[in-house]
């Protein structure tokens, strides 16, 4: 019972950040950038684990390494995106692949096999403890406060960047802040679904919410709700069926997105067909 309690609380805390930042990511259409950041954090995780085992830095948790690598990747990708847009996709691919390769090299050089690293690849929400919940809550508070404090600026960056630049809004700065918040959210979701599946949970609930929203505020609120429901349902189903929790959550999210997208498409198509027959 305590296991489900911790898992549910971590999922709920992560859902708040996921819904808010995921809405910005979907609206700004930077999912591919978020993917590059997510996979680059493996380098930080591998380096942190290497320092723990080889150099006995016992307090250097792999999550701290993920945080450093994620923020560094966000800044590099952001600067390249702003300075050399024609090479943006190349830079993201390079960061993506080099980050993963660096992580693999560090893991390979770390003596012994650590199942803990597998949890960062595929998530381990069913094994979280009180410290994980507190760290998730702390990072979540930072993400939520920043995302809401800069709401108007982020709206300008997401929807009307050129006009905002004319109005002397520092769009480049707030774009980098948005990428930093995306990196923080990716780190938050590592324990829930892992590196491999983090982009799905970051974007699918927000994409579902977008079908029922007229404003970004509505999209955020619904995304938080959908993410919390899908995470709790995935955890409960995985415990009952002994399936991997992260994969279960993402499959439920994907199924929900498919049902909503197809259902909305049919709802728009059916009146037209009915009118044609008439």
DOMIMAR-884626 format. One record per residue (C-alpha): x, y, z; chain; residue in one letter. Coordinates in steps of 0.5 Angstrom, whole numbers, always signed. Example, Ala and Ser with C-alpha at 12.3 -4.5 7.8 and 13.67 -1.06 7.14 Angstrom:
! DOMIMAR-884626
+-------+-------+-------+------+------+
|    px |    py |    pz | unit | code |
+-------+-------+-------+------+------+
|   +25 |    -9 |   +16 |    A |    A |
|   +27 |    -2 |   +14 |    A |    S |
+-------+-------+-------+------+------+
//
This chain:
! DOMIMAR-884626
+-------+-------+-------+------+------+
|    px |    py |    pz | unit | code |
+-------+-------+-------+------+------+
|    +0 |    +0 |    +0 |    A |    X |
|    +6 |    +5 |    +2 |    A |    X |
|    +9 |    +3 |    -5 |    A |    X |
|    +3 |    +5 |    -9 |    A |    X |
|    +2 |   +11 |    -4 |    A |    X |
|    +9 |   +14 |    -6 |    A |    X |
|    +9 |   +12 |   -13 |    A |    X |
|    +2 |   +16 |   -14 |    A |    X |
|    +5 |   +22 |   -10 |    A |    X |
|   +11 |   +22 |   -15 |    A |    X |
|    +7 |   +21 |   -21 |    A |    X |
|    +2 |   +27 |   -19 |    A |    X |
|    +8 |   +31 |   -17 |    A |    X |
|   +11 |   +30 |   -24 |    A |    X |
|    +4 |   +31 |   -28 |    A |    X |
|    +3 |   +38 |   -25 |    A |    X |
|   +10 |   +40 |   -29 |    A |    X |
|    +9 |   +35 |   -35 |    A |    X |
|    +2 |   +38 |   -36 |    A |    X |
|    +5 |   +46 |   -36 |    A |    X |
|   +11 |   +45 |   -39 |    A |    X |
|    +8 |   +40 |   -44 |    A |    X |
|    +3 |   +45 |   -46 |    A |    X |
|    +9 |   +50 |   -48 |    A |    X |
|   +13 |   +45 |   -52 |    A |    X |
|    +7 |   +42 |   -56 |    A |    X |
|    +5 |   +50 |   -57 |    A |    X |
|   +12 |   +52 |   -59 |    A |    X |
|   +13 |   +45 |   -63 |    A |    X |
|   +19 |   +44 |   -60 |    A |    X |
|   +18 |   +36 |   -59 |    A |    X |
|   +24 |   +34 |   -63 |    A |    X |
|   +29 |   +39 |   -58 |    A |    X |
|   +26 |   +36 |   -52 |    A |    X |
|   +28 |   +29 |   -55 |    A |    X |
|   +35 |   +31 |   -56 |    A |    X |
|   +35 |   +34 |   -49 |    A |    X |
|   +32 |   +27 |   -46 |    A |    X |
|   +37 |   +23 |   -49 |    A |    X |
|   +43 |   +27 |   -48 |    A |    X |
|   +42 |   +26 |   -40 |    A |    X |
|   +44 |   +19 |   -41 |    A |    X |
|   +51 |   +22 |   -41 |    A |    X |
|   +50 |   +26 |   -34 |    A |    X |
|   +47 |   +19 |   -31 |    A |    X |
|   +53 |   +15 |   -33 |    A |    X |
|   +58 |   +20 |   -31 |    A |    X |
|   +55 |   +21 |   -24 |    A |    X |
|   +55 |   +13 |   -23 |    A |    X |
|   +62 |   +13 |   -26 |    A |    X |
|   +64 |   +18 |   -20 |    A |    X |
|   +60 |   +14 |   -15 |    A |    X |
|   +63 |    +8 |   -16 |    A |    X |
|   +70 |    +9 |   -19 |    A |    X |
|   +72 |   +16 |   -15 |    A |    X |
|   +67 |   +14 |    -9 |    A |    X |
|   +63 |   +21 |   -10 |    A |    X |
|   +57 |   +17 |    -6 |    A |    X |
|   +53 |   +23 |    -5 |    A |    X |
|   +53 |   +25 |   -13 |    A |    X |
|   +46 |   +22 |   -15 |    A |    X |
|   +45 |   +20 |   -22 |    A |    X |
|   +39 |   +25 |   -22 |    A |    X |
|   +44 |   +30 |   -21 |    A |    X |
|   +48 |   +28 |   -27 |    A |    X |
|   +42 |   +28 |   -31 |    A |    X |
|   +40 |   +35 |   -29 |    A |    X |
|   +47 |   +38 |   -31 |    A |    X |
|   +47 |   +34 |   -37 |    A |    X |
|   +40 |   +36 |   -39 |    A |    X |
|   +41 |   +44 |   -37 |    A |    X |
|   +47 |   +44 |   -41 |    A |    X |
|   +44 |   +40 |   -47 |    A |    X |
|   +38 |   +45 |   -47 |    A |    X |
|   +43 |   +51 |   -47 |    A |    X |
|   +47 |   +49 |   -53 |    A |    X |
|   +41 |   +47 |   -57 |    A |    X |
|   +38 |   +53 |   -55 |    A |    X |
|   +44 |   +58 |   -57 |    A |    X |
|   +45 |   +54 |   -64 |    A |    X |
|   +37 |   +54 |   -65 |    A |    X |
|   +38 |   +62 |   -65 |    A |    X |
|   +44 |   +63 |   -68 |    A |    X |
|   +44 |   +58 |   -74 |    A |    X |
|   +37 |   +56 |   -75 |    A |    X |
|   +40 |   +52 |   -82 |    A |    X |
|   +44 |   +47 |   -78 |    A |    X |
|   +39 |   +46 |   -72 |    A |    X |
|   +37 |   +39 |   -74 |    A |    X |
|   +44 |   +37 |   -75 |    A |    X |
|   +46 |   +40 |   -68 |    A |    X |
|   +40 |   +37 |   -64 |    A |    X |
|   +42 |   +30 |   -68 |    A |    X |
|   +49 |   +31 |   -65 |    A |    X |
|   +47 |   +33 |   -58 |    A |    X |
|   +42 |   +27 |   -58 |    A |    X |
|   +47 |   +22 |   -61 |    A |    X |
|   +54 |   +24 |   -57 |    A |    X |
|   +50 |   +25 |   -50 |    A |    X |
|   +48 |   +17 |   -51 |    A |    X |
|   +54 |   +15 |   -53 |    A |    X |
|   +58 |   +19 |   -47 |    A |    X |
|   +53 |   +15 |   -43 |    A |    X |
|   +54 |    +9 |   -46 |    A |    X |
|   +62 |    +9 |   -45 |    A |    X |
|   +61 |   +12 |   -38 |    A |    X |
|   +57 |    +6 |   -36 |    A |    X |
|   +62 |    +1 |   -40 |    A |    X |
|   +67 |    +4 |   -36 |    A |    X |
|   +64 |    +3 |   -29 |    A |    X |
|   +66 |    -4 |   -25 |    A |    X |
|   +60 |    -8 |   -24 |    A |    X |
|   +53 |    -8 |   -27 |    A |    X |
|   +48 |    -3 |   -24 |    A |    X |
|   +41 |    -5 |   -25 |    A |    X |
|   +39 |    +2 |   -22 |    A |    X |
|   +42 |    +5 |   -29 |    A |    X |
|   +36 |    +1 |   -33 |    A |    X |
|   +31 |    +4 |   -28 |    A |    X |
|   +33 |   +11 |   -32 |    A |    X |
|   +32 |    +8 |   -38 |    A |    X |
|   +25 |    +5 |   -37 |    A |    X |
|   +23 |    +8 |   -31 |    A |    X |
|   +22 |    +6 |   -24 |    A |    X |
|   +16 |    +9 |   -21 |    A |    X |
|   +14 |    +3 |   -17 |    A |    X |
|   +21 |    +3 |   -13 |    A |    X |
|   +21 |   +11 |   -11 |    A |    X |
|   +22 |   +13 |    -4 |    A |    X |
|   +21 |   +19 |    +0 |    A |    X |
|   +27 |   +22 |    -2 |    A |    X |
|   +25 |   +21 |    -9 |    A |    X |
|   +19 |   +24 |    -8 |    A |    X |
|   +22 |   +30 |    -4 |    A |    X |
|   +27 |   +32 |   -10 |    A |    X |
|   +21 |   +31 |   -15 |    A |    X |
|   +17 |   +36 |   -11 |    A |    X |
|   +22 |   +41 |   -10 |    A |    X |
|   +24 |   +41 |   -18 |    A |    X |
|   +16 |   +41 |   -19 |    A |    X |
|   +16 |   +47 |   -15 |    A |    X |
|   +21 |   +51 |   -19 |    A |    X |
|   +18 |   +49 |   -26 |    A |    X |
|   +11 |   +51 |   -24 |    A |    X |
|   +13 |   +58 |   -21 |    A |    X |
|   +18 |   +59 |   -27 |    A |    X |
|   +13 |   +57 |   -32 |    A |    X |
|    +7 |   +61 |   -29 |    A |    X |
|   +11 |   +67 |   -27 |    A |    X |
|   +13 |   +68 |   -34 |    A |    X |
|    +7 |   +66 |   -37 |    A |    X |
|    +6 |   +72 |   -42 |    A |    X |
|   +13 |   +72 |   -44 |    A |    X |
|   +12 |   +64 |   -46 |    A |    X |
|    +6 |   +66 |   -49 |    A |    X |
|    +9 |   +71 |   -54 |    A |    X |
|   +15 |   +66 |   -55 |    A |    X |
|   +10 |   +60 |   -57 |    A |    X |
|    +5 |   +64 |   -61 |    A |    X |
|    +8 |   +71 |   -64 |    A |    X |
|   +15 |   +71 |   -63 |    A |    X |
|   +16 |   +76 |   -69 |    A |    X |
|   +11 |   +81 |   -66 |    A |    X |
|   +14 |   +80 |   -59 |    A |    X |
|   +21 |   +82 |   -61 |    A |    X |
|   +18 |   +88 |   -64 |    A |    X |
|   +15 |   +90 |   -58 |    A |    X |
|   +22 |   +89 |   -54 |    A |    X |
|   +20 |   +83 |   -51 |    A |    X |
|   +27 |   +79 |   -50 |    A |    X |
|   +24 |   +73 |   -54 |    A |    X |
|   +31 |   +69 |   -54 |    A |    X |
|   +32 |   +70 |   -47 |    A |    X |
|   +25 |   +67 |   -45 |    A |    X |
|   +26 |   +61 |   -50 |    A |    X |
|   +32 |   +59 |   -47 |    A |    X |
|   +29 |   +59 |   -40 |    A |    X |
|   +23 |   +55 |   -43 |    A |    X |
|   +28 |   +50 |   -46 |    A |    X |
|   +31 |   +50 |   -39 |    A |    X |
|   +25 |   +48 |   -36 |    A |    X |
|   +24 |   +43 |   -41 |    A |    X |
|   +30 |   +40 |   -38 |    A |    X |
|   +28 |   +40 |   -31 |    A |    X |
|   +21 |   +37 |   -33 |    A |    X |
|   +25 |   +31 |   -37 |    A |    X |
|   +29 |   +30 |   -31 |    A |    X |
|   +23 |   +30 |   -27 |    A |    X |
|   +20 |   +24 |   -31 |    A |    X |
|   +26 |   +20 |   -31 |    A |    X |
|   +23 |   +16 |   -25 |    A |    X |
|   +16 |   +16 |   -28 |    A |    X |
|   +17 |   +13 |   -35 |    A |    X |
|   +25 |   +13 |   -36 |    A |    X |
|   +29 |   +17 |   -42 |    A |    X |
|   +26 |   +12 |   -47 |    A |    X |
|   +19 |   +14 |   -46 |    A |    X |
|   +20 |   +21 |   -43 |    A |    X |
|   +18 |   +25 |   -49 |    A |    X |
|   +11 |   +21 |   -50 |    A |    X |
|    +9 |   +23 |   -43 |    A |    X |
|   +11 |   +30 |   -44 |    A |    X |
|    +7 |   +31 |   -50 |    A |    X |
|    +1 |   +26 |   -51 |    A |    X |
|    -3 |   +29 |   -45 |    A |    X |
|    -2 |   +36 |   -47 |    A |    X |
|    -4 |   +34 |   -55 |    A |    X |
|   -10 |   +31 |   -52 |    A |    X |
|   -12 |   +37 |   -48 |    A |    X |
|   -11 |   +41 |   -54 |    A |    X |
|   -17 |   +38 |   -57 |    A |    X |
|   -21 |   +40 |   -52 |    A |    X |
|   -18 |   +47 |   -50 |    A |    X |
|   -19 |   +54 |   -53 |    A |    X |
|   -14 |   +58 |   -49 |    A |    X |
|    -7 |   +56 |   -46 |    A |    X |
|    -9 |   +56 |   -39 |    A |    X |
|   -15 |   +51 |   -41 |    A |    X |
|   -10 |   +46 |   -44 |    A |    X |
|    -5 |   +46 |   -38 |    A |    X |
|   -11 |   +45 |   -33 |    A |    X |
|   -13 |   +39 |   -38 |    A |    X |
|    -6 |   +36 |   -39 |    A |    X |
|    -5 |   +36 |   -32 |    A |    X |
|   -11 |   +32 |   -31 |    A |    X |
|   -10 |   +27 |   -36 |    A |    X |
|    -3 |   +26 |   -34 |    A |    X |
|    -5 |   +25 |   -27 |    A |    X |
|   -10 |   +20 |   -29 |    A |    X |
|    -6 |   +16 |   -34 |    A |    X |
|    +0 |   +16 |   -29 |    A |    X |
|    -5 |   +13 |   -24 |    A |    X |
|    -8 |    +8 |   -28 |    A |    X |
|    -2 |    +6 |   -31 |    A |    X |
|    +1 |    +5 |   -24 |    A |    X |
|    -5 |    +1 |   -22 |    A |    X |
|    -5 |    -3 |   -28 |    A |    X |
|    +2 |    -5 |   -28 |    A |    X |
|    +2 |    -7 |   -20 |    A |    X |
|    -4 |   -11 |   -22 |    A |    X |
|    -1 |   -15 |   -28 |    A |    X |
|    +6 |   -15 |   -26 |    A |    X |
|    +8 |   -10 |   -33 |    A |    X |
|   +13 |    -5 |   -33 |    A |    X |
|   +10 |    +1 |   -30 |    A |    X |
|   +13 |    +6 |   -35 |    A |    X |
|   +11 |    +3 |   -41 |    A |    X |
|    +4 |    +1 |   -39 |    A |    X |
|    +3 |    +9 |   -37 |    A |    X |
|    +6 |   +11 |   -44 |    A |    X |
|    +1 |    +5 |   -48 |    A |    X |
|    -5 |    +8 |   -44 |    A |    X |
|    -3 |   +15 |   -46 |    A |    X |
|    -2 |   +13 |   -53 |    A |    X |
|    -9 |    +9 |   -54 |    A |    X |
|   -12 |   +15 |   -51 |    A |    X |
|    -9 |   +20 |   -56 |    A |    X |
|   -11 |   +15 |   -61 |    A |    X |
|   -18 |   +15 |   -59 |    A |    X |
|   -19 |   +22 |   -58 |    A |    X |
|   -16 |   +24 |   -65 |    A |    X |
|   -20 |   +19 |   -69 |    A |    X |
|   -26 |   +21 |   -65 |    A |    X |
|   -25 |   +28 |   -66 |    A |    X |
|   -24 |   +27 |   -74 |    A |    X |
|   -30 |   +23 |   -74 |    A |    X |
|   -34 |   +28 |   -71 |    A |    X |
|   -32 |   +33 |   -76 |    A |    X |
|   -33 |   +28 |   -82 |    A |    X |
|   -40 |   +25 |   -80 |    A |    X |
|   -44 |   +32 |   -80 |    A |    X |
|   -41 |   +33 |   -87 |    A |    X |
|   -43 |   +26 |   -90 |    A |    X |
|   -50 |   +27 |   -87 |    A |    X |
|   -51 |   +33 |   -91 |    A |    X |
|   -48 |   +30 |   -97 |    A |    X |
|   -53 |   +25 |   -97 |    A |    X |
|   -59 |   +30 |   -95 |    A |    X |
+-------+-------+-------+------+------+
//
